[in-house]
Amino acid sequence: MKVSLITVGTKMPGWVQEAIKEYQKRIQSELNFSLIEIPLPKRNKSQTIQQCIKKEGEQILKMVLPGSRIIALDIAGISLSTEQLVKKLNIFRAEGQNISLLIGGPDGLSQSCLDQSIERWSLSSLTFPHSLVRILVVEQLYRAVSILRAHPYHRG
């Protein structure tokens, strides 16, 4: 099963890159994980925010693996418990489905990304910086894999 985290923005601090690499190393045997970064498009005064969001969305959707299930990470999405995430990953894996998790730019995901998503997940009703969202997503994937392996990382 391939899991792609497709996100807008490429200039993450070193500590973010290190955290993602560490979790990626830990989950690689269970989930073929990849982080796909889309450069933040240059903005100018003649573009509206909606035009920028649309352009970002087009770039995001170009990176989705054909046939993969698209899940939008969106503040208006459903909140999942860790156990619910484990169940969903098990279902996707049993069905042989790859998944693409989408994180939009600073103004959110385009309507086309939301429309093509089979689900919308929210990490929290709080607002987080994009760098931290990346780490949270990969950590939760690691936690789910740990539960599937009966590894003691998740004790809750």
C-alpha positions in Angstrom: 0.0 0.0 0.0 1.4 3.4 -1.0 0.6 6.4 1.1 1.4 9.8 -0.4 1.3 13.0 1.6 0.9 15.8 -1.0 1.5 19.2 0.4 2.1 22.8 -0.7 5.3 24.4 0.4 8.9 23.2 0.2 10.9 25.3 2.6 10.5 23.4 5.9 12.9 23.8 8.8 15.5 21.1 9.3 13.8 19.8 12.4 10.6 19.2 10.4 12.5 17.3 7.7 14.3 15.2 10.4 11.1 14.3 12.1 9.5 13.2 8.9 12.5 11.2 7.8 12.5 9.4 11.2 8.8 8.4 11.0 9.1 7.6 7.4 11.9 5.1 8.2 9.8 3.5 10.9 6.7 3.0 8.7 8.4 2.1 5.4 8.0 -1.7 5.9 4.3 -1.4 6.3 3.4 1.6 4.3 5.3 2.8 1.2 5.2 6.4 2.3 6.2 9.4 0.2 6.1 13.1 0.9 5.4 15.1 -2.2 6.0 18.8 -1.9 4.5 21.3 -4.4 6.3 24.6 -4.5 4.2 27.5 -3.3 3.2 29.4 -6.5 4.4 32.9 -6.7 1.7 35.4 -5.9 1.3 38.8 -7.3 -1.2 41.7 -6.9 -3.1 40.8 -10.0 -4.1 37.3 -8.7 -7.0 36.7 -6.4 -6.7 34.3 -3.5 -9.1 32.0 -5.3 -6.9 32.0 -8.4 -3.9 31.0 -6.3 -5.9 28.2 -4.5 -7.1 26.9 -7.9 -3.5 26.8 -9.3 -2.3 25.0 -6.1 -5.1 22.5 -6.5 -4.2 21.8 -10.1 -0.6 21.1 -9.1 -1.7 18.9 -6.2 -4.0 16.8 -8.3 -1.3 16.2 -10.9 0.7 14.5 -8.2 -2.0 12.0 -7.1 -1.2 8.4 -8.1 -3.8 7.2 -10.6 -6.4 5.1 -8.9 -5.5 6.2 -5.4 -8.1 7.2 -2.8 -7.9 10.9 -2.2 -8.3 12.2 1.4 -8.3 15.9 2.0 -7.0 17.2 5.3 -9.4 20.0 6.1 -10.5 21.8 9.2 -14.1 21.1 8.3 -13.4 17.4 7.9 -14.3 14.6 10.3 -12.2 14.0 13.4 -10.9 10.4 13.7 -9.6 8.7 16.7 -6.4 6.7 16.4 -8.4 3.5 16.4 -10.6 4.7 13.6 -7.6 5.6 11.6 -6.2 2.1 12.1 -9.5 0.6 10.9 -9.5 2.9 7.8 -5.9 2.0 6.9 -6.8 -1.7 7.4 -9.7 -1.4 5.0 -7.6 0.5 2.4 -4.9 -2.1 2.7 -7.3 -5.0 2.4 -8.8 -3.5 -0.7 -5.3 -2.9 -2.2 -5.9 0.8 -2.3 -3.3 3.5 -2.3 -4.1 6.7 -0.6 -3.1 10.3 -1.2 -3.5 12.7 1.7 -3.7 16.3 0.6 -2.6 19.4 2.5 -3.4 22.7 0.9 -1.5 25.9 0.9 -1.9 28.8 3.4 -5.4 29.5 2.1 -6.6 25.9 2.1 -7.5 23.3 -0.6 -9.1 24.1 -3.9 -12.7 23.1 -4.4 -11.5 20.6 -7.1 -9.3 18.8 -4.5 -12.2 18.7 -2.0 -14.6 17.5 -4.7 -12.3 14.6 -5.7 -11.7 13.5 -2.2 -13.5 10.4 -0.9 -13.2 11.8 2.6 -12.2 14.9 4.5 -10.3 14.4 7.7 -9.6 17.1 10.4 -6.6 16.7 12.7 -8.1 19.2 15.2 -10.3 22.2 15.5 -7.1 24.1 16.4 -5.1 25.8 13.7 -1.5 24.4 13.2 1.4 25.6 11.1 1.9 23.5 7.9 5.2 22.2 9.2 3.6 20.7 12.3 0.7 19.2 10.3 3.1 17.2 8.3 4.7 15.8 11.4 1.3 15.1 13.0 0.1 13.2 10.0 3.3 11.0 9.7 3.3 10.4 13.5 -0.3 9.2 13.4 0.5 6.9 10.5 3.4 5.5 12.6 1.1 5.1 15.6 -1.4 3.2 13.5 1.3 0.9 12.1 2.5 0.4 15.7 -1.0 -0.7 16.7 -1.2 -3.1 13.8 2.1 -4.6 14.8 1.2 -4.7 18.5 4.2 -2.5 19.1 4.2 -0.8 22.5 4.6 2.7 21.1 0.8 3.3 21.4 -0.2 2.6 25.0 -3.5 4.4 25.0 
